[in-house]
């Protein structure tokens, strides 16, 4: 598995076997059925499902209520998209030093 590919299955719950702090800290974005989602609690690419938080409801343990939905899941690392945009901007500070 390459470093630019997020894990096949990932969870934001630290008690889960699929919790990966390094991947979460790097920033994983999810496209589900072609739309960007920000409320995904867990996903599995190979099985084609996501668990997403529904509303602000909590269960009796204080965890977000989730709903499991099936469909195409496309995870990606957010930092790789940001790195390319940051490389083109360093020219502005150099212009100020010319005075």
C-alpha positions, 0 to 999 in steps of 0.5 A, spaced: 500 500 500 502 506 498 503 512 502 498 516 498 492 511 499 488 511 505 486 505 509 481 500 506 477 501 512 477 507 517 474 509 524 474 515 528 472 512 534 478 510 538 475 504 541 475 501 534 480 496 531 480 500 525 482 507 528 488 510 525 491 516 529 496 517 523 491 517 518 486 521 521 491 527 523 493 527 516 486 528 514 482 523 510 476 526 505 471 522 503 466 522 497 460 518 498 456 517 491 460 522 488 458 528 493 463 530 499 461 528 506 464 531 512 460 527 517 463 520 516 464 516 522 467 510 519 467 507 512 469 501 508 471 501 501 471 494 499 465 493 502 462 499 499 459 502 506 459 508 510 457 510 517 455 517 518 452 521 523 445 523 523 443 530 526 446 532 533 442 526 537 447 522 541 446 514 544 446 513 551 453 513 552 454 520 548 456 517 542 453 520 535 447 516 532 449 513 526 446 510 520 450 505 515 449 507 508 451 503 502 454 506 495 461 507 492 466 510 497 472 514 495 477 516 500 483 521 499 488 524 503 486 532 504 494 534 505 496 532 498 491 536 495 493 542 499 501 541 498 500 542 490 496 549 492 501 552 497 507 551 492 505 556 487 504 562 492 511 563 495 512 569 490 508 574 494 513 575 500 519 576 495 516 582 492 515 586 498 523 585 499 525 588 493 523 595 496 
